[in-house]
Amino acid sequence: MNKSDPIFQAMTIINEHETLIPGICEYDVLVEQITSLIDQLGREKALEQVRKAKALLLEQVHRVRH
């Protein structure tokens, strides 16, 4: 399965204000987390989980930054 489309969709949901940019540590951490969710749950359920857990995912990413 090509994961780039659901990863892009998930990042669009999480990064709606475009504060995270490709190449920074936090962005890469999110991509890894999303990839893992897709592997575990499948595309649709992973996107659903991202929608539900957006605040938690962002909180975890901001912990990486500090």
trRosetta pair geometry for C-beta under 8 A, 3 or more apart (Angstrom, degrees):
i j d omega theta_ij theta_ji phi_ij phi_ji
1 38 7.8 -149 102 162 132 117
1 43 7.1 -137 172 -49 144 114
2 5 6.2 62 112 3 103 100
3 6 6.0 -65 -160 50 58 100
3 7 5.4 59 146 -27 85 111
3 35 6.1 57 166 -122 153 82
3 38 5.5 122 -132 112 111 163
4 7 5.6 -59 -142 40 29 113
4 8 6.1 33 159 -22 66 107
5 8 5.8 -55 -148 35 28 111
5 9 6.4 27 154 -17 64 106
6 9 5.3 -50 -143 38 38 114
6 10 6.1 39 157 -20 68 104
6 34 7.5 -175 125 165 89 111
6 38 5.7 130 98 -104 140 129
6 43 4.6 -140 -77 -142 149 92
6 46 6.3 67 164 82 136 125
6 47 6.0 -113 -153 -59 100 106
7 10 5.8 -54 -146 38 30 111
7 11 6.2 27 156 -16 64 108
7 31 6.1 41 -162 -140 124 83
7 34 5.3 121 -124 115 75 134
7 35 6.6 7 -93 -70 118 76
7 38 7.3 -62 -64 -32 79 147
8 11 5.9 -57 -145 39 28 109
8 12 6.4 34 153 -24 63 105
9 12 5.6 -54 -152 31 30 115
9 13 6.7 30 150 -18 63 103
9 47 5.9 -17 113 -115 125 123
10 13 5.6 -53 -154 33 35 112
10 14 6.2 21 155 -9 69 110
10 34 4.6 152 102 -136 156 136
10 37 7.9 141 -118 67 157 135
10 46 7.0 -50 -78 134 135 99
10 47 5.9 -129 -78 -110 87 70
10 50 4.5 -137 -139 -106 97 171
11 14 5.7 -57 -137 46 34 105
11 15 5.2 -8 175 19 72 119
11 20 7.9 -117 -159 85 99 120
11 27 7.9 43 -135 -153 124 88
11 30 6.7 108 -105 125 88 128
11 31 7.2 0 -74 -84 121 78
11 34 7.1 -75 -53 -36 78 166
12 15 6.8 -62 -112 58 17 83
12 16 7.0 57 167 -87 53 65
13 16 6.8 -21 -171 -54 22 97
13 47 7.4 135 -16 -159 152 81
13 50 5.4 104 82 129 143 117
13 51 5.9 -86 -166 -86 147 68
13 54 6.2 -117 142 -98 99 122
14 20 7.8 -16 118 33 104 139
14 30 6.2 -179 111 -161 161 139
14 50 6.3 -82 -52 -175 101 109
14 54 5.6 -169 -107 -139 67 89
14 57 5.8 -70 -124 99 127 135
14 58 6.5 173 -166 -64 94 92
15 18 5.9 71 154 -93 96 35
15 19 6.7 -144 -151 40 84 66
15 20 4.8 -99 -115 46 124 103
15 27 7.8 28 -81 -114 148 91
15 30 7.7 113 -47 124 112 170
18 21 7.5 44 178 -76 78 78
20 24 6.5 -135 -159 62 74 122
20 26 5.5 -114 -126 103 116 111
20 27 4.5 155 165 -80 107 89
20 30 6.8 60 148 7 164 147
20 61 7.2 -32 -90 160 143 151
21 24 5.8 78 65 -1 74 114
21 27 6.2 -84 83 -53 27 150
22 27 5.5 -153 -105 142 32 154
23 27 6.7 27 37 60 35 138
23 28 7.6 18 -148 -47 8 104
24 27 4.9 90 60 8 78 106
24 28 7.1 -154 92 -6 38 91
25 28 5.8 -63 -151 39 30 110
25 29 6.3 33 154 -23 68 105
25 64 6.0 -151 128 142 112 122
25 65 7.3 156 78 -90 114 63
26 29 5.6 -51 -148 32 32 113
26 30 6.6 32 153 -18 63 103
26 61 4.4 81 -160 -179 99 104
26 62 7.4 34 -126 -76 134 39
26 64 5.6 159 -97 78 74 123
26 65 5.5 -3 -67 -62 123 100
27 30 5.8 -56 -155 35 32 111
27 31 6.5 32 150 -19 65 105
28 31 5.6 -51 -148 34 34 113
28 32 6.5 37 153 -19 65 103
29 32 5.7 -55 -153 35 32 112
29 33 6.4 31 151 -18 65 106
29 60 7.7 -146 139 124 129 98
29 61 5.7 161 84 -117 125 83
29 64 5.3 -162 -30 -48 167 171
30 33 5.6 -55 -147 37 33 111
30 34 6.1 31 156 -17 68 107
30 57 6.5 78 -124 169 95 113
30 61 5.7 -1 -60 -89 99 133
31 34 5.8 -55 -144 39 29 110
31 35 6.2 34 154 -22 64 107
32 35 5.7 -53 -146 35 29 113
32 36 6.4 31 154 -20 62 106
33 36 5.7 -55 -152 35 30 113
33 37 6.5 32 151 -19 64 104
33 57 6.5 166 113 -137 153 106
33 60 7.6 108 -82 96 159 142
34 37 5.5 -51 -149 35 35 113
34 38 6.4 36 152 -20 66 103
34 46 6.8 97 -165 168 68 121
34 50 6.6 26 -115 -87 97 128
35 38 5.7 -53 -150 34 31 112
35 39 6.4 33 151 -19 64 105
36 39 5.7 -53 -149 36 32 113
36 40 6.2 23 156 -13 66 111
37 40 5.8 -63 -144 43 29 106
37 41 5.6 -21 176 22 70 117
37 46 4.0 126 130 -137 102 102
37 49 5.7 -151 -159 76 134 139
37 50 7.0 139 104 -54 166 91
38 41 6.9 -71 -118 56 18 79
38 42 6.9 -9 -163 179 54 9
38 43 6.0 25 -139 -89 96 51
38 46 4.5 -32 -81 -44 55 172
40 46 7.5 120 61 -86 80 103
41 45 3.8 -123 161 97 112 116
41 46 4.6 152 72 -61 116 74
41 49 6.3 113 36 -13 173 138
42 45 5.1 68 63 26 89 105
42 46 6.4 -161 84 -14 37 96
43 46 5.9 -68 -149 35 19 110
43 47 6.5 13 161 -15 62 107
44 47 5.9 -57 -150 36 30 108
44 48 6.4 31 152 -19 64 107
45 48 5.4 -51 -147 37 36 116
45 49 6.2 40 152 -22 66 104
46 49 5.6 -52 -149 35 32 113
46 50 6.5 36 151 -22 64 102
47 50 5.5 -48 -148 32 35 115
47 51 6.6 38 152 -21 64 101
48 51 5.8 -52 -154 32 32 112
48 52 6.5 24 152 -13 65 109
49 52 5.7 -60 -147 41 32 108
49 53 5.7 -6 166 11 70 118
50 53 6.4 -72 -128 55 22 87
50 54 6.3 58 163 -76 62 75
50 57 6.9 0 -140 -24 70 158
51 54 6.4 -16 -154 -37 23 108
53 56 4.5 -53 -171 47 85 118
53 57 5.5 92 125 -29 91 96
54 57 5.8 -58 -148 36 28 111
54 58 6.4 23 158 -15 64 107
55 58 5.9 -57 -149 39 30 109
55 59 6.3 34 152 -22 64 107
56 59 5.5 -53 -147 34 31 114
56 60 6.4 32 154 -19 64 104
57 60 5.8 -54 -151 35 30 111
57 61 6.4 30 152 -18 64 107
58 61 5.6 -54 -147 37 34 113
58 62 6.3 33 155 -19 66 105
59 62 5.9 -56 -148 36 30 109
59 63 6.8 37 150 -24 62 101
60 63 5.7 -50 -157 26 35 115
60 64 7.1 39 146 -22 62 98
61 64 5.6 -47 -160 25 40 115
61 65 6.9 42 145 -22 65 101
62 65 5.3 -45 -153 28 43 118
62 66 6.7 16 157 0 69 106
63 66 6.4 -73 -148 49 32 91
